[in-house]
Amino acid sequence: LDVIIPPLLSVTIVMHALKTNAILPLDVIAPLPPVLVPASRISHYTFNGLHNSQSIITLSYNSTGDTIFSLAEDNKVYITKNSMDMSLPDIYELPRTTYPKRGTLNVIKTGSNFLYASCGADLVIARKTSVWNTVKVLLHFPAQQGKKNGATTATAIDPSDNNIIAIGVEEEKAILISYQQQKNQSFSGRLLGHDGTITCLAFLESHVLVSGSQDGTVVIWGLRKETAPNGKDLFYSKEWSEEINVENVVLSLSCDTNSKKVLVTTPTNLYLINCLTNPPFIENRKSSNFSRFVSASFSFTFQKIFCCRAGDIWILNNNLEVVREFKIDMNSQSTCLASNPRVDEFSIGDTQGR
């Protein structure tokens, strides 16, 4: 039985992980017009041509897993239904900012109608009514004199309180904690502990933040909520922290909230950190001998790990053993990866806007 993959307009390669342990080549990238693909292969489809061939910066799913949000160097977010139909995506153009080639993307709420996004010096919230529009600029990070900072490098939203946002900023070693108070988003704390720019952030659970940096360390932070002297405003400070040295710039973080494990990607290694112990420790490590790692993430069931490298894709088990490997189009390189929060599926963006 063969499966017909129709021509699609969009931005990323989407793959559904099969349960087999066979190592199969990924040599079928869906062209236009449709092509027949054996059903025994991994199910995948390619979205082409929307970001004007601009490199994808980051990807995110909404909480129900039926919509993919992609942010590229063209300063636009494309909102694509995660289905094999011919519907055109929605487009949200971010406000003009100083550094359009930097950005983070977070999708919140239970549907597809809200997102936090940054692409340069502005952190904005956007909402869809009939079209996508900026509701407000939550925060602005102006460049300091003599420095080029002002671009957000990472954001994370507390899973239990969407008003709490952790933010990393270009050339800023501190993590900024922002909290919405009286309908205004404001800075409500700074976490100091890294010696380099913050590259990625993720919440392991409510009030437990994980950060990675260019300094080659991962820090796990316990946040404490306090009341300001005026008795009204809230702010957040460090209650405790633990540092793990991974000896290279941290590219991505993925958290398993059930087992309290953190998956860390560096250019040369994957690390599995066990946070149930005190202090946390590196439980396992996987090295790349050929092409560099780009990003990795736990699957929805936490039974698999999806990993993209510059030239191929791995599916690993929880012992970081490779169970499947796929080659991708050698005319481009992977730039980012996101896992579906509802099914064992992942999406990959590349340098050609796919």
N, C-alpha and C positions, 0 to 999 in steps of 0.2 A: 504494500500500500504506500502510495506516495502522497505527499502533502504539497499543495500549491501555495507558494509564497507570492502574494500580489505585489505590484509596485507600490511603494509608500513614499510619502514626503515627510521627513522628520529629521532627527538629529543624532540618533545613537543606535548602537547595536544592542539588542535585547536578547538574552538567552535564558531558557528554562533548563535548570539542571536536572538530568536524568538520574535514576538511582543505580544504574550500572557502573561498575568500576573499570570498564574497558577504556583504554586510552585511544581516542579517535582524533584524526586530523580535522580541523575546521577549515575546509578548503572550498566551502560554498558560501560566498557572500552575495546576498540576493541582488542581482542586477535589475535593470529595467530593459526589457519586459520581464514577466514572471518566469520563474525557473522551477523545475521539479526537484525536490529534495527528498531523499529516502527518509521515511519516518523513523528509521532506527538511529538516525543521527540526532545530535542535539537540536532542539527546536530553537530557531533564531530568525530574526529578520533585521534588516538594516534600513534606517531612515536616512535619506539623503537630501542635501541641497537647501537647507533652510537658513543656516547661519552664514550664508555667503562664503562658505568654505573657511570660516574663521574657527580657530581652535576652541574646543569646548573647555571651559574653565572648571565647571563643576556640575554635578547632576544631583537631583533629589526626587524621591517619590512623595506623594501625599500620603496621609496616614492610612487610607484605604487601599493603597497600592494600585489604583486604576489610572493614575495620571503621572506623567514624568515631566519634571521641570528641568530645563537645561539653560545654563548661563554660559555665553561665549564672549569672545573678544569684541564682538560687534555691539556690546553693551545692551543686548536684548535677552530676555527670558522667553523661551518657547515652551508653551504648555501643551503637551501632546497626550492625547488619550492613549492608554496602554492597551491597544487592541489593533487587530489587523484589518482596519477599515480605511477608507479613503478620505476621512474628514480632515480638513486642514487644522493645524494647531492654532491656538490663541497666541498672541504676541504681546508682551509687556516690555516697553522700552524704559530702562532705568533713567533717572535724571542724569544729566551730563555731570561728570565728575572729573577730578584731576587725573586719576590713574585708572583708565577704563579696562586695563588688562589684568586687574586684580579684582577678585570678588569672592563672596561667599553666598550661600543660598540655603535658606531654611524654610520648610513648608510646615504650617501649623494648622490647628483646628482639626475637625473630623472630616471635612470635605476637601474640595479643591479650590476654595474661594479666597484663601488668605495665603500670603507668603511674606516672610522677612527676607530681604535681599540687600546686598551691598555690592557695589562695583566701583571702588574708589573711596572717596571720603565720606560718603553718605550711607547710613543705614536706614532703610525705608521699610514701611509696611504698605503692601499693595492689596487691593481687593477687587474681585470681579463682581460687577453688576451686570450690565450688558457687555461691557468690555473691561479689560484690566486697566486700572488707574492707580496712581500713587495716592494713598489716603493721607499720609503725612511723612515727613522726614523725621525719624525718631531721634537720630543723633548725627552730628557732623564732626569729623575729625580733621581740623585744619592742619596743614603742614606747619611744623615749627621752623623758626628761623634757623637757617643753616643746615636743615635736614629735609629729606624728601618724604617724611612720613605723612600720614593722612589716609593711607589705604588700609582698609580692614583686611586682615589675613585669615581670620577664623572666627566663627560664631557658634554658639551652642545654646539651646533653650532648655531650661529645666523641664523635665517631663511632667512634673506635677504642678508647675506654676509657670505658665507661658509669659508672665511678666518679668521673670528673671532671665536675663541674657548675659552670657559670658562672651567677651569680645577680645580678640587679639588685633593689634594695630602694627603697621609697618614700623620697624625700628624701635618698637616699644617693648621692653622686657617684661613689663607688668601685664597681668590679665585684668581687664576692666570689667567690673560687675555693674550692670545696669538694671534698674528696677523701676517699673511704672508706679508712680505715686501721684494720686490726685489727677489722673488722666495725662500726666506728663512723664515721659521717659527721662530719667536722669541717672548720672553716675552715682553709684551707691557703694563703691568699694574698689580696692586695688589689691591684687594678690602678687606678692613679690617672692621670687624664688628661682626664676630662670635667668640665664646669662645671655640669652639670644632672643630673637624675634619669635613670638608664638606662631607656630605653623598650623596647629589643629587643636580642636577642643571637642569634648564629648562628655555628657553626663552619664555616669555609671548608674546612678539612681538620684532621687531628689536630694539636692544639697551635697552631692558627692560628684565633684568635677574632675575630669582627667585632661591634662594638657600635654602637648608635645611641642618641642622647640628646635630651633636651629642649633642649639648648644648640645644636642645629642642626649637629652634627658626627657623622661616622662615623669610628671608629678601628679599624684593623686591628692586632691584637696577635700577636706571636710569643711563646709561652709557654715558659719554661725550667723544667725539673724539677730540684729541688735536694734534698739531704739535710740535715735539721736537724742541729744540733751534737750531738744525742744519738746520731746515727748510725742512727736507726731511722725517724723520721717524715719524710715527704716534704712539700715545699711548692712552690708555683709562683710565679714572678715574671716580670716583663716582660723578655724578651730584646731585643725591638725593638718599635717601634710606628710607624704612619703615620696621620696625621689628614687627613680630607677634609671641607671645609666645604660643607654643602648648604643652609645659610641658613634652615632651618625645622626644627621638631620632627620627628624620625624616627619614623614610624609602624610600619614593618615592614622586614625584611631577608630576602632570599632569595639563596642562594649556589649557583652552578654550579661544582661541584668539578672538572669537566673543563676548562673554559675559564678557570677562576679569575676569574670575574666575579661581582660582587655587585649585586643589584637592590635599590635603596633607594626606599622610598615616603615622601613627605612630603605634607602636605595639598594642595600645589599642583603638585608635580612628581614624576616618576619619573626616577631617575638610574641609569645603567648604569656601574659602576666597573670598570675593567680593573686587575686585581691582578697581572698577569704582569710589569708594568713596575716599576721602582724609581725614584721613588716611584709608587704607584698614581695613576691620573688618571680624571677623569670622561670616559668615552668618548662618551656620548650622554645627552640629556635630553628628556623629554616633559612638556609643560605641560598642565594642565587649565584650561579657560577657563570652565567652567560649574559642575559640582558637584565637591566636594572628593574627592581620593583617600582610600581607606580602607586598602587593602592590595594587594599584588601579589606574584606568585610565578612562578618558572620552571616550565614543564611538565616532565613526566617525561622527554621526549625532548630537552629544552632547545631545541626548535625554536620554541616559542611562549612567550608570557608572558601569564598570566592576571591581570587587574586588576579590582578592584571599586571603584566610586566610590559616593558617597552615593545616587545615583539610577539608575545603570546599570552595565553590565559591559562591559569591553573584552577582546578577544583581540588581542594585538600580535605582530609578528614581532621578531626580535632587533635590528632597527634602531629599535625603539619606534614603528613605524608601525602604526596601527590597521587590522586586516583584518576584524574583525567587531565589531559593537556591539549590545547588547541592553538593552532597557528592563526594569526590574523593577517590582514592585508599589509604586505611589507612596504607599501607606498605611504603609510602613515604610522603614527605611534599613538598608543593609548595615553590619555591624559587624566582620566578620572574613572571611578567606579561607584555605583550605588546599588544597594540591595533592596528588593521589594519587601516591605514590612508585613506582607500577608501571605506570600507564596515564595517558594524557592526559585527565585528569578533575580537576575541582576542586569544592570545596564552599564555600558561602557561608552565613554565619549573619546573622540580622537582629534588629531591635529587638523583634520580636514572638515570639521564641522559635522561629523556623522555621529 
